[in-house]
Amino acid sequence: MTNAFEKQHQGEALWIQPVVPAALESRAVQHVVSARDYAGAGTVLNDLSDVITGTTNPPIGGLLKRIMDLAIASAALVLASPVMILVGLFIKITAGGPAIFSHRRVGFGGSSFNCYKFRSMVANSDEVLKAYLDANAGARKEWEETHKIRNDPRVTLFGRLLRKSSLDELPQLINILRGDMSCVGPRPIVKDELRRYGEHQAEYLATRPGLTGLWQVSGRSSMEYDNRVALDSQYVRNWSIWLDVVILLRTIVAVMRVDRAS
C-alpha cells in the first residue's frame, strides 16, 4: 500500500515530490526518486550536525551564481560602509553592547553558520520573549506558526526603524563574501524550522540561503509559513540567473515599501 506521493515502477516504490500549489507555481516540475532512497535521505536531514552532510553537488547556480554574489556583495559593501559605520555607532551609543548580532542558521548541505545582523533587540531578548509568550496565548500561537510575532517586545525603537528599512540585514553582505549565503536564495532558517519544510527539506539544502528571495518580494512576514516554504521550493526548482536578476530588481522596490518590511 503506497501513500499519496508514492507509485510503483517495475516493482520498486517511487517517491514523487508534490508540486507547489498552482497559485505559486509557474511550471510544474516533479522529481522522482526511489522511496527507499528518499526515506534514507530524510533520516540524514532530520539529524543535522555542525558539519556539511557530505553532499558532492555544488550549490544551485554553481560558479556563475557565486561570481555574481561576489561582485554584487563587494560593490554593495563598499557603497554601504558609511551607513553601516553610522548605524553601528548609534547602536553602541544608545543601547550599549555589540552592534552586530549573530545567530546560528542552516546553510547549504546542512552546514550551520553565524548569520549576521545589526542588533535590533534588547540585550536580554530571550528572557523578554519567554515572559511575553507565557503571558499572551495569541502571541505564542503566532510564534509557533510563523516563528515571528507582530509588535515584538524585544525590538528597540531604533531596531524597528532598522527592520522597516532592512538596514539590519546589511551585515549579511559579509556572510555572502564568506560563502555562507547568496544574494538571492531561500530565507536563512534555524535548525528547528527545517523540520517544518517536510518534503521540501532537500530543496532548501541544495542552495545557499539568500539575503533576499521570492519571500522578500512576495509579502515577507505577512504570509503564512507554508507559503514561504512553497516560495523557497519554487525558487530552487526554477532557478536561473535571470530569475536572480529579476528578484534583485524587485527587492529594491520591496525594501522601499515599509508595509512589506519584516
Disulfide bonds with the S-S distance in Angstrom:
none
